[in-house]
Amino acid sequence: MIHVILCDDHAMTRRGIRDTLAEAVDIQVTAEAGSYAEVREAMRNATCDVLVLDLNLPGRGGMEVLSSLKEAHSPIKVLIVSMFPEDQYAIRCLRAGAQGYLNKAGDPADLISAVRTVAQGGKYVTPAVAHMLVESLSIPENQTLHAALSERELQTLLKIASGKRLADIAEELMLSPKTVSVYRARVLEKLKLSNNAELTVYAIRNELV
């Protein structure tokens, strides 16, 4: 039996994933979580072979979960299931220690296959991500300016480009508006841009949104 913990900040999304996994007789969901703190607690108290993890969590996000598991040399395998574009996040997540990456817009049937693959110690990526991994072997990671952004900076860029105000971003990320403003300033500096309009144009041109 493959024991799974689900971590997503949207209860409806967790229900959809749970219902999909329930179709497999060899997979059992042992716990659910909606934040960094909750998933840490769940992993302490429930059996877990595979963590199905969203990136966009309130406060400390999915990348921080990956980092903590890597530092602890945890045997738990991680499958990222996210709405963020594969071409911008999949390789980052795999390099950070995830064993697989699925986009939420993908076929639900792929979820069961992905969980089984990572539980057995394999890597699960879509053909598109596999192609990007091959391409990345010959492309410097710093080729694009946004490759130098930290995870929080990239999140800030994506949310600004999606039309969200700094106050809304601060609330979603459970940060102070001042902190988000600092991230925005760093993004502008690293991308050599001047304002939110230019950030939005940059994100569109680079297919980040």
C-alpha positions as CSV (number, residue, x, y, z in Angstrom):
1,M,0.0,0.0,0.0
2,I,1.3,3.5,-0.9
3,H,0.5,6.0,1.8
4,V,-0.1,9.6,0.7
5,I,-0.4,12.9,2.4
6,L,-2.1,15.7,0.5
7,C,-1.0,19.3,0.9
8,D,-2.9,22.1,-0.9
9,D,-4.4,25.2,0.6
10,H,-7.7,24.7,-1.3
11,A,-10.0,22.1,0.3
12,M,-11.9,21.6,-3.0
13,T,-8.6,20.7,-4.8
14,R,-7.6,18.3,-2.0
15,R,-11.0,16.6,-2.4
16,G,-10.5,16.2,-6.1
17,I,-7.1,14.7,-5.7
18,R,-8.3,12.4,-2.9
19,D,-11.2,11.2,-5.0
20,T,-8.9,10.5,-7.9
21,L,-6.5,8.5,-5.8
22,A,-9.4,6.6,-4.2
23,E,-9.8,4.9,-7.6
24,A,-6.5,3.1,-7.0
25,V,-6.7,0.1,-4.6
26,D,-3.0,0.4,-3.8
27,I,-3.0,4.0,-2.7
28,Q,-4.3,5.3,0.6
29,V,-4.5,9.0,1.7
30,T,-3.5,9.1,5.3
31,A,-3.7,12.8,6.0
32,E,-4.4,16.2,4.5
33,A,-2.8,19.7,5.1
34,G,-3.4,23.2,3.9
35,S,-0.2,25.0,5.0
36,Y,3.5,24.5,5.8
37,A,2.8,24.0,9.5
38,E,0.0,21.6,8.9
39,V,2.0,19.4,6.5
40,R,4.9,19.3,8.9
41,E,2.5,18.1,11.6
42,A,0.9,15.6,9.3
43,M,4.3,14.1,8.3
44,R,5.1,13.6,12.0
45,N,1.8,11.9,12.9
46,A,0.8,10.0,9.7
47,T,2.4,7.3,7.6
48,C,3.7,8.8,4.4
49,D,5.5,7.4,1.4
50,V,4.5,10.1,-1.0
51,L,3.7,13.8,-0.3
52,V,1.5,15.3,-3.0
53,L,2.4,18.9,-2.6
54,D,1.2,22.2,-4.0
55,L,3.7,25.1,-4.3
56,N,1.4,28.0,-3.5
57,L,0.8,27.7,0.2
58,P,0.1,30.5,2.7
59,G,3.2,31.7,4.5
60,R,6.1,29.3,3.8
61,G,5.5,27.7,0.4
62,G,6.1,24.3,-1.2
63,M,9.7,25.0,-2.0
64,E,10.3,25.5,1.7
65,V,8.8,22.1,2.4
66,L,11.1,20.6,-0.2
67,S,14.1,22.3,1.4
68,S,13.2,21.1,4.9
69,L,12.8,17.5,3.7
70,K,16.1,17.6,1.8
71,E,18.0,19.0,4.8
72,A,16.5,16.2,7.0
73,H,17.4,13.5,4.4
74,S,13.8,12.4,4.6
75,P,12.8,9.2,2.7
76,I,9.5,10.7,1.8
77,K,9.0,11.1,-1.9
78,V,7.5,14.4,-3.2
79,L,5.2,14.8,-6.2
80,I,4.5,18.5,-7.0
81,V,1.0,19.1,-8.3
82,S,0.7,22.8,-9.1
83,M,-1.0,25.4,-11.3
84,F,2.3,27.1,-12.0
85,P,3.7,26.6,-15.6
86,E,5.9,23.6,-16.0
87,D,8.4,25.4,-18.1
88,Q,9.2,27.8,-15.1
89,Y,8.8,25.5,-12.1
90,A,9.2,21.8,-13.0
91,I,13.0,21.9,-13.3
92,R,13.4,24.1,-10.2
93,C,11.4,21.6,-8.2
94,L,13.3,18.6,-9.5
95,R,16.6,20.3,-8.7
96,A,15.2,21.1,-5.2
97,G,14.5,17.5,-4.5
98,A,11.0,16.7,-5.9
99,Q,10.6,13.3,-7.6
100,G,7.9,14.5,-10.0
101,Y,5.9,17.4,-11.3
102,L,2.3,17.6,-12.6
103,N,0.3,20.6,-13.7
104,K,-3.2,20.8,-12.2
105,A,-4.6,21.3,-15.7
106,G,-3.4,17.9,-16.7
107,D,-5.2,14.6,-17.0
108,P,-6.3,13.4,-13.5
109,A,-5.5,9.8,-14.6
110,D,-1.8,10.8,-14.7
111,L,-1.9,11.5,-11.0
112,I,-2.2,7.8,-10.1
113,S,0.6,6.8,-12.4
114,A,2.8,9.6,-11.0
115,V,2.2,8.6,-7.4
116,R,3.1,5.0,-8.2
117,T,6.2,6.0,-10.1
118,V,7.7,8.2,-7.4
119,A,6.7,5.7,-4.7
120,Q,8.8,3.1,-6.5
121,G,11.8,5.5,-6.5
122,G,11.4,6.8,-10.0
123,K,11.1,10.3,-11.5
124,Y,7.8,11.4,-13.0
125,V,7.7,14.2,-15.6
126,T,5.6,14.9,-18.6
127,P,7.2,14.6,-22.1
128,A,7.3,18.4,-22.2
129,V,9.3,18.5,-19.0
130,A,11.6,15.7,-20.1
131,H,12.4,17.7,-23.2
132,M,13.1,20.8,-21.1
133,L,15.4,18.7,-18.9
134,V,17.4,17.6,-21.9
135,E,17.6,21.1,-23.2
136,S,18.7,22.5,-19.8
137,L,21.8,20.4,-19.9
138,S,23.2,22.6,-22.6
139,I,21.6,25.9,-21.5
140,P,23.1,28.0,-18.7
141,E,20.6,28.5,-15.8
142,N,21.3,32.2,-15.8
143,Q,20.5,32.6,-19.5
144,T,17.2,34.4,-18.6
145,L,17.2,37.2,-16.0
146,H,14.3,35.6,-14.1
147,A,16.4,32.5,-13.5
148,A,18.2,34.5,-10.8
149,L,15.0,35.3,-8.9
150,S,14.4,33.6,-5.6
151,E,11.2,31.6,-5.1
152,R,9.5,34.4,-3.2
153,E,10.7,36.9,-5.8
154,L,9.3,34.8,-8.7
155,Q,6.0,34.3,-6.8
156,T,5.8,38.1,-6.4
157,L,6.5,38.7,-10.1
158,L,3.8,36.2,-11.2
159,K,1.2,37.7,-8.8
160,I,2.0,41.3,-9.9
161,A,1.8,40.2,-13.6
162,S,-1.6,38.6,-12.8
163,G,-2.9,42.0,-11.7
164,K,-2.8,41.6,-8.0
165,R,-2.1,44.5,-5.6
166,L,0.8,44.3,-3.1
167,A,-1.7,44.2,-0.3
168,D,-3.4,41.2,-1.8
169,I,-0.1,39.5,-2.4
170,A,1.0,40.1,1.2
171,E,-2.3,38.6,2.5
172,E,-2.0,35.5,0.2
173,L,1.7,34.9,1.2
174,M,1.1,35.8,4.8
175,L,3.8,38.4,4.7
176,S,3.8,42.1,5.6
177,P,3.2,44.6,2.7
178,K,6.6,46.0,3.5
179,T,8.2,42.6,2.9
180,V,6.4,42.2,-0.4
181,S,7.5,45.7,-1.5
182,V,11.1,44.6,-0.8
183,Y,10.6,41.5,-3.0
184,R,9.1,43.7,-5.7
185,A,12.1,46.1,-5.6
186,R,14.5,43.2,-5.9
187,V,12.6,41.8,-8.9
188,L,12.7,45.2,-10.6
189,E,16.4,45.5,-10.0
190,K,17.3,41.9,-11.1
191,L,15.1,42.2,-14.3
192,K,16.3,45.8,-15.0
193,L,12.8,47.1,-15.1
194,S,11.1,50.2,-13.7
195,N,7.4,49.5,-12.8
196,N,4.6,47.0,-12.6
197,A,3.6,47.5,-16.2
198,E,7.1,46.5,-17.4
199,L,7.0,43.5,-15.0
200,T,3.7,42.4,-16.6
201,V,5.1,42.8,-20.2
202,Y,8.2,40.9,-19.2
203,A,6.1,38.0,-17.7
204,I,4.0,37.8,-20.8
205,R,6.9,37.9,-23.2
206,N,8.7,35.1,-21.3
207,E,5.5,33.1,-21.0
208,L,5.4,33.2,-17.3
209,V,1.7,33.9,-17.2
